[in-house]
Amino acid sequence: MNIAIQIADFLNVIIFQNSWFFMNYWSIVHFITGVLVVLFFPMLSINKFFKKLYSLLLIFALWELVEFVNWAVLKNSLFRPEIITDIIWDILLGIIGGLLMIFIISLLKKRN
């Protein structure tokens, strides 16, 4: 089996799920990606709060669309169908990771 598929299968393991919350190992990846997006695109830490929020929302919503297209249209075996709760939490955790990094950056700037 391809190593990328093995990794994707591992990341799809559900950690916790109920009617309003969903978390698998991909959720952790989305959170870390939110942090990295802010580090690699520092302009996100400069704009007004709602511009930051909308920018992060757009980035993660578009990523979920890319995942869907890869699974449904391109039949890429690295991607699996997701329930709406999973999609919503992927977006939220990415935004939370990004906002956390923005908060940390603003604290560090205030210290200097």
Phi and psi restraints in degrees (value plus and minus 20) as a CYANA .aco file:
   2 ASN   PHI     -82.1   -42.1
   2 ASN   PSI     116.8   156.8
   3 ILE   PHI     -81.9   -41.9
   3 ILE   PSI     -56.6   -16.6
   4 ALA   PHI     -83.6   -43.6
   4 ALA   PSI     -59.2   -19.2
   5 ILE   PHI     -88.2   -48.2
   5 ILE   PSI     -58.3   -18.3
   6 GLN   PHI     -82.4   -42.4
   6 GLN   PSI     -61.8   -21.8
   7 ILE   PHI     -85.2   -45.2
   7 ILE   PSI     -65.0   -25.0
   8 ALA   PHI     -81.4   -41.4
   8 ALA   PSI     -61.1   -21.1
   9 ASP   PHI     -81.2   -41.2
   9 ASP   PSI     -62.1   -22.1
  10 PHE   PHI     -83.2   -43.2
  10 PHE   PSI     -65.1   -25.1
  11 LEU   PHI     -85.6   -45.6
  11 LEU   PSI     -41.7    -1.7
  12 ASN   PHI    -102.2   -62.2
  12 ASN   PSI     -23.8    16.2
  13 VAL   PHI     -85.1   -45.1
  13 VAL   PSI     107.5   147.5
  14 ILE   PHI     -98.2   -58.2
  14 ILE   PSI     106.9   146.9
  15 ILE   PHI    -107.7   -67.7
  15 ILE   PSI     -66.2   -26.2
  16 PHE   PHI    -174.4  -134.4
  16 PHE   PSI     122.7   162.7
  17 GLN   PHI    -173.4  -133.4
  17 GLN   PSI     114.7   154.7
  18 ASN   PHI    -163.6  -123.6
  18 ASN   PSI    -183.3  -143.3
  19 SER   PHI     -89.1   -49.1
  19 SER   PSI     -42.2    -2.2
  20 TRP   PHI    -143.8  -103.8
  20 TRP   PSI     -22.5    17.5
  21 PHE   PHI    -155.5  -115.5
  21 PHE   PSI     120.6   160.6
  22 PHE   PHI    -161.1  -121.1
  22 PHE   PSI     110.6   150.6
  23 MET   PHI    -164.0  -124.0
  23 MET   PSI     105.0   145.0
  24 ASN   PHI    -146.4  -106.4
  24 ASN   PSI    -195.7  -155.7
  25 TYR   PHI     -87.9   -47.9
  25 TYR   PSI     -43.4    -3.4
  26 TRP   PHI     -81.6   -41.6
  26 TRP   PSI     -51.3   -11.3
  27 SER   PHI     -79.4   -39.4
  27 SER   PSI     -60.4   -20.4
  28 ILE   PHI     -84.9   -44.9
  28 ILE   PSI     -60.7   -20.7
  29 VAL   PHI     -81.3   -41.3
  29 VAL   PSI     -62.6   -22.6
  30 HIS   PHI     -83.5   -43.5
  30 HIS   PSI     -60.8   -20.8
  31 PHE   PHI     -81.2   -41.2
  31 PHE   PSI     -69.4   -29.4
  32 ILE   PHI     -83.4   -43.4
  32 ILE   PSI     -57.0   -17.0
  33 THR   PHI     -82.7   -42.7
  33 THR   PSI     -57.9   -17.9
  34 GLY   PHI     -79.0   -39.0
  34 GLY   PSI     -62.9   -22.9
  35 VAL   PHI     -81.9   -41.9
  35 VAL   PSI     -67.3   -27.3
  36 LEU   PHI     -87.2   -47.2
  36 LEU   PSI     -55.6   -15.6
  37 VAL   PHI     -79.1   -39.1
  37 VAL   PSI     -64.0   -24.0
  38 VAL   PHI     -88.1   -48.1
  38 VAL   PSI     -57.6   -17.6
  39 LEU   PHI     -87.1   -47.1
  39 LEU   PSI     -58.6   -18.6
  40 PHE   PHI    -105.4   -65.4
  40 PHE   PSI     -37.2     2.8
  41 PHE   PHI    -145.9  -105.9
  41 PHE   PSI      55.9    95.9
  42 PRO   PHI     -81.1   -41.1
  42 PRO   PSI     -38.8     1.2
  43 MET   PHI     -82.0   -42.0
  43 MET   PSI     -40.2    -0.2
  44 LEU   PHI     -89.7   -49.7
  44 LEU   PSI     -41.4    -1.4
  45 SER   PHI    -112.4   -72.4
  45 SER   PSI     -19.3    20.7
  46 ILE   PHI    -121.7   -81.7
  46 ILE   PSI     -59.5   -19.5
  47 ASN   PHI     -83.6   -43.6
  47 ASN   PSI     151.6   191.6
  48 LYS   PHI     -83.1   -43.1
  48 LYS   PSI     137.7   177.7
  49 PHE   PHI     -73.8   -33.8
  49 PHE   PSI     -68.1   -28.1
  50 PHE   PHI     -89.5   -49.5
  50 PHE   PSI     -49.9    -9.9
  51 LYS   PHI     -86.6   -46.6
  51 LYS   PSI     -59.6   -19.6
  52 LYS   PHI     -82.4   -42.4
  52 LYS   PSI     -67.5   -27.5
  53 LEU   PHI     -81.0   -41.0
  53 LEU   PSI     -68.0   -28.0
  54 TYR   PHI     -83.9   -43.9
  54 TYR   PSI     -58.1   -18.1
  55 SER   PHI     -83.5   -43.5
  55 SER   PSI     -65.7   -25.7
  56 LEU   PHI     -85.0   -45.0
  56 LEU   PSI     -61.7   -21.7
  57 LEU   PHI     -79.7   -39.7
  57 LEU   PSI     -65.4   -25.4
  58 LEU   PHI     -82.1   -42.1
  58 LEU   PSI     -65.5   -25.5
  59 ILE   PHI     -79.9   -39.9
  59 ILE   PSI     -68.6   -28.6
  60 PHE   PHI     -96.8   -56.8
  60 PHE   PSI     -50.9   -10.9
  61 ALA   PHI     -87.0   -47.0
  61 ALA   PSI     -61.1   -21.1
  62 LEU   PHI     -84.6   -44.6
  62 LEU   PSI     -57.5   -17.5
  63 TRP   PHI     -83.0   -43.0
  63 TRP   PSI     -61.2   -21.2
  64 GLU   PHI     -82.9   -42.9
  64 GLU   PSI     -55.2   -15.2
  65 LEU   PHI     -85.6   -45.6
  65 LEU   PSI     -61.5   -21.5
  66 VAL   PHI     -80.6   -40.6
  66 VAL   PSI     -63.6   -23.6
  67 GLU   PHI     -79.6   -39.6
  67 GLU   PSI     -64.7   -24.7
  68 PHE   PHI     -83.3   -43.3
  68 PHE   PSI     -65.5   -25.5
  69 VAL   PHI     -82.8   -42.8
  69 VAL   PSI     -61.6   -21.6
  70 ASN   PHI     -81.7   -41.7
  70 ASN   PSI     -58.4   -18.4
  71 TRP   PHI     -99.0   -59.0
  71 TRP   PSI     -73.3   -33.3
  72 ALA   PHI     -99.9   -59.9
  72 ALA   PSI     -58.8   -18.8
  73 VAL   PHI    -116.1   -76.1
  73 VAL   PSI     -70.3   -30.3
  74 LEU   PHI    -106.4   -66.4
  74 LEU   PSI     -30.3     9.7
  75 LYS   PHI      37.4    77.4
  75 LYS   PSI      16.8    56.8
  76 ASN   PHI     -93.0   -53.0
  76 ASN   PSI     101.6   141.6
  77 SER   PHI     -92.3   -52.3
  77 SER   PSI     -26.9    13.1
  78 LEU   PHI     -96.4   -56.4
  78 LEU   PSI     -39.1     0.9
  79 PHE   PHI    -129.2   -89.2
  79 PHE   PSI     125.4   165.4
  80 ARG   PHI    -141.9  -101.9
  80 ARG   PSI     138.1   178.1
  81 PRO   PHI     -84.2   -44.2
  81 PRO   PSI     124.2   164.2
  82 GLU   PHI    -141.7  -101.7
  82 GLU   PSI     125.3   165.3
  83 ILE   PHI    -100.8   -60.8
  83 ILE   PSI     138.9   178.9
  84 ILE   PHI     -79.5   -39.5
  84 ILE   PSI     -55.5   -15.5
  85 THR   PHI     -81.3   -41.3
  85 THR   PSI     -60.0   -20.0
  86 ASP   PHI     -84.1   -44.1
  86 ASP   PSI     -65.3   -25.3
  87 ILE   PHI     -81.7   -41.7
  87 ILE   PSI     -66.1   -26.1
  88 ILE   PHI     -81.9   -41.9
  88 ILE   PSI     -65.3   -25.3
  89 TRP   PHI     -89.8   -49.8
  89 TRP   PSI     -52.6   -12.6
  90 ASP   PHI     -79.7   -39.7
  90 ASP   PSI     -66.1   -26.1
  91 ILE   PHI     -85.4   -45.4
  91 ILE   PSI     -67.5   -27.5
  92 LEU   PHI     -81.5   -41.5
  92 LEU   PSI     -63.0   -23.0
  93 LEU   PHI     -88.1   -48.1
  93 LEU   PSI     -54.8   -14.8
  94 GLY   PHI     -83.4   -43.4
  94 GLY   PSI     -64.4   -24.4
  95 ILE   PHI     -84.1   -44.1
  95 ILE   PSI     -63.9   -23.9
  96 ILE   PHI     -80.8   -40.8
  96 ILE   PSI     -63.7   -23.7
  97 GLY   PHI     -80.6   -40.6
  97 GLY   PSI     -63.5   -23.5
  98 GLY   PHI     -85.2   -45.2
  98 GLY   PSI     -64.3   -24.3
  99 LEU   PHI     -86.1   -46.1
  99 LEU   PSI     -56.1   -16.1
 100 LEU   PHI     -81.5   -41.5
 100 LEU   PSI     -64.0   -24.0
 101 MET   PHI     -86.4   -46.4
 101 MET   PSI     -59.0   -19.0
 102 ILE   PHI     -80.9   -40.9
 102 ILE   PSI     -62.4   -22.4
 103 PHE   PHI     -82.4   -42.4
 103 PHE   PSI     -65.0   -25.0
 104 ILE   PHI     -83.1   -43.1
 104 ILE   PSI     -62.9   -22.9
 105 ILE   PHI     -81.4   -41.4
 105 ILE   PSI     -63.7   -23.7
 106 SER   PHI     -85.5   -45.5
 106 SER   PSI     -56.0   -16.0
 107 LEU   PHI     -84.8   -44.8
 107 LEU   PSI     -63.3   -23.3
 108 LEU   PHI     -84.4   -44.4
 108 LEU   PSI     -56.4   -16.4
 109 LYS   PHI     -87.9   -47.9
 109 LYS   PSI     -56.4   -16.4
 110 LYS   PHI     -87.9   -47.9
 110 LYS   PSI     -51.6   -11.6
 111 ARG   PHI     -88.9   -48.9
 111 ARG   PSI     -49.9    -9.9
